[in-house]
């Protein structure tokens, strides 16, 4: 089941297990400089607003309605990252693992390969939640990504256009597969004699229909291009291939709408543009480094030579990224994997 509430998507699999749930929200953030330096993780500045495409059917092109899903506004050259949350089983004191495929313009953000059914293992074309808490961009090299940056389709900047030679789909494509119930219960046995905290409530609003991507996208659609370089690992799947329940996948098309057209379509003003990286760094506000003991996958072979927005702009004699000067983060906070929200209560 796919639902949306409070600008967050929820993928749930009640037929598999009550705790088989994943939440995904799309975080506004700083666009880091696209200058081939490596930067730490920028902060989250709040969720992008999400809207059902069906609520604005009269104002949308027919291909958006055929693809279904949700839409959100992004300014040209604006950056984003994806935040993941997992359903929590209080009896077993464990988060329920799910495999999440992320593509931009139907090109995998992990490998760069064209969208395919199921889960690819060689190379791995998905992230594992909760092992992977977030994803900020395209995996271009082991331990490094290039930031997701929105650009108009048809101008040659998006990763889809670089790899396919045309802008056919744009947006984001997401598919989630839960772990098989028998595998979860074998790996995470019930923990006795504990006071268990309440887990994440993944039951959100009414279900949404998501259909297959069909015709080309409209002029209002945006695609994701490769921005600045950031230090971030994509964790290798710690589970066996046959532990994933690929018979119960749920997918969604997330349309990226140019913020300049958002108000005409929805009647609501888009969010204001975020602060630039230099003013944020000069204010002494924090950046982040994430440390994990999980092995990381290598960069996507098709993505290693992908050109960034700044490089493409230079060859075209354009300046697509305003305020792209280098910055020096003054405050960098180290983060480690969380245990979760549960609190273990021992003997009194």
N, C-alpha and C positions, 0 to 999 in steps of 0.2 A: 504494500500500500504506500502511496506517495501523498503526503499532505504538506500544507504550508500554513504557517501562522507566525505572526510577529517577525516577518521578514526572514524566516528560517525554513528550510526544507527538512522534512523528516521522512526517511525511508524505513518502513517497518515491515516485519515478516511474521505476523501472528500465527500463520500456519506452520512455521518452522519452530519458533520459540517466543514466548512473551517478551523476552529481553533482547531479541534480535532487532535492534534499531540503530540507526545512524542519523545524526543531525548534521546539517551542513549550512553554514552561513557564509556570506560573502562580505568580507571586510574591506572598507575603505582604508586607504593607507597612503603614506608618502611614496611618491615616485622617486626611487633612488637615482643618483646620477648615472647616466649611460656613458661611462668614460673608461671602461675596461678595468677599473679598480674593483676590488671585492669589498662589499659592505656587509655589516651585520643586519639582522632582521629589523625592519622598521615596525612601528607600533600599529595596532588596530585602532581605527578612528571611528568605529561604529559600523553597523550593518548597512549595506546598500538596501534601498527599498525594493521589495519584490511584489509583483502583481500577477494575477492570473491573466493569461492572454485572452481567455474567454470573456472576461469582464469588459474588454474593449474591442470586441470583434468588429464593430462597425468602423473602427478607425485603423485597423491593421490589414496588412496585405494577406491574401489568402494562404500563402505558404507558411506564414506564422501560425495560422489557425490549424493547418494540416499537421504541423509539428507539435502543436500543443505546448504544454509546459508553462513556464513563467517568463517574465521579462523584468529587466532592471536597467536603470539609466547609468551611463558612464560618459564623462566628458572625454573629448579627444585628448590622448596622452595621459589619461588618468590610470592609476595602478590599483591593483586589488590582490587580496589573497583569500584562500579558502580555509575555514576553520572547521574541524571535525569533532564530533562528540559521539560517544558510544553508549548504547543502552547498558544499564548496570543491573546485574542479577544479585539481589541481596542475600539469597540463600547460599550462593557460591562465592560471594564477595569478589566478583570478577566482572569486568566489562566484556560484552559479547563481541567477538571479533567479526569484522566484515571486510570484504575486499571492495575497494572503490576505484572505478575507472574514471579518469578525467581526460577529456579531449577538448581541443579548441579547433573549430572548423573541421571536426571529425579527424583530427590528427592527435595522437596520444601525447599528452604533456610529459610523459615519462620516457617514451621511446621515439616519438616522432612518426611512428608507423600509422598507416590508415586504420580507421576504426574497424574492428572485427568482433564477431560474437565470441562470448566466453572470456576466459582469462588466459592471457599469454604468459608463459613462464620463462621462456628463453628467447628474448629477454623478458623480464617482468614488466608488464604494462599497466600496473595498478599500484595503489598504496593500500596498506593494511591499517585499519582503524580498530583499536585505539593506539597502536604502535606509532602511527604517523599522526601527530596532532594537527598539522596544517600543511598547506602547499602554497608556495608563493610564486611559482613560475615553471618554466620549461627546464627539464633536467638536461643540461648541456654537457656536464662533466661530473664525475664522481665527486660528491661534496659541494657542487655548485649548481645553481639555477640561474636563469635569466627571468627577471620579473615579468609578470603578466601586465601588459600595458595595452589599453584599448586604442585602436586606430580605425578610421573609416575603411570600409572594404572598397576594393577596386583601385586602390592606389599603390598596391604592391608591398605594403608594410607587414601584413599579417603573416604568421607562420604558415597558415593554410595556403596563401598565395605563393609563398616561396617554394613550398614543397609540391603543390599541385598545379601551379601556373594560373589559377583562377580563384575567384572568391565565390564559392557556391553555397556554403552553409553559414559561416560565421558563428558567433556565439560559443556557448559551452555545452558539451554533452557529458552527462554523468550517468553511470550505471553502478548499482550496488548489488553485491552478492553476499548472503550471510554464510557463516560457518554452519555445517550440518549439525543438527541437534545432538546426534550421538557423539560427534567429535567434541563438541563443547562440553557435554556432560562428562565425557571421559577425561578431558584435560583439566576440567575445573569441578572437582567433586564438591558436594554440599559440605559446608563448614558448620559443625555442630556447636551448640552452646555459645552462641555469640549474639549480642544485641546488634541488629543490622540496621544501617541507615537506609532511608528511603532513596531509591535510585532515580535516575532521570525519567521524567514522564514524557514518553515519546508520542502520546496520543494527541494529535493536533487537530486541525480543522478537517473539513470535508475532503474526500479523495479528489485527486486531479487526474485527468486523462493525458497521457503523453503518447503521441503517435510517431510514426517513423518520419525522419527528415525526408522531404521530397523535392520541391522545386527550389530554384535559386532564391537568395535572400533579397530584401528590399533595400532601397537607398538609405533608410533609417538604421539599418543593421550595422553593428560594429563587429570587428574581429579582434583577436588577441595577438599582439606582436611581442617580440622579445625585447625587453628593456635592459636595465642595468644588471650587473652580475652580483649575486648574493651567495653567501655561504649557507647552504642548507643541504642536508642529506636526505635521500629517499631510502627509507629502511627496507632491507630485504625481507621478503615474506618468511617468517619463522615457522610456518605451518606446511603440511603436506598438500599436494595438489588435490588429492581425493577427499580432503576435509572440507572443501568449499562446495556449497550447494548451488551449482550453476543452473539448476532447474527453477530457481526462485529469484531471478534477477528482476530489479525494478530500475527503470531508466527515466531520465528527464532531459528535455532540451531547455536550456537557459538562454533566452534571447538577450543580446546586449543592444540596448537602444541608445542612440545618440542623445545625450541630455538636451541638446538644442531642440529635439523633436518631442521630448517626453511630455512637456506641458500640453502641446497640441493633441497628443494622443490620449493622455489620462486626465487632463484638466488640473493637474497638480504640478507645482514647481519642483524641479529636481533639486537634490542637495547642492549646496554651494561647493565650489572647488576646494579641495583640501589644501592645507599649508604646504609650502615647498620644503624640501629637505634641508636647505640651508638655514631658513628661519627656525626650523625645528631644532636643528643641531646647535645653532647659536644660542638658543634659549636654554641649553643644557638639559634638555629632556631626554629620557632614556631610549636606547636601542637595545637589542637583545641578541644573545647567542644561545643556541639550544644544544645541549650535550646529551648524547644517547650512546649506550653501549651496544646497540644493534648494528650489525653489518649493513653497509650501504650498497645500493646498486650502482652500476656504472652509468655514465651519461648515455643518452640516446644516440646511437650511431648517426641517425639522420639529423639530429639536432646540434651536433658538435660544431658544425660549420654554418649554422643558421646566422644570418646577419641581423644585428640589432637595429632598432629604429634609427638611432643616430647615424649608424654607418650607411643605411639605405638613404637617409636624408642627405648625407654628404655627397653621395654619388649623383643624386638628383638635383643638387644645388638648392635644397630646401632646409628649413630649420624646424623640424616637426616637434621638437621638445623644448619648450621654453624653460628658462631657469634650470639649465642642465649643468651648472658648474659643480666642481668637486666639493665635497664637504668632509669634515673631520668629526665623527661622532665623539663627544666628550664623555658620555656616560653609557657604558655597555653592561647590561645585566645578564649574568649567566642563568640559564634555566635548565632544569633536569626533568625527566619524565615524572608526572604526578602519580601518586598511588591511587588517586580518585577522590571522590567526595566522602567516601565512607570513613567512619571513625570506629576503630576496634575497641571494644570494652572488655577488659580482662576480668579476672576474678577479684572480688572484693574481700 
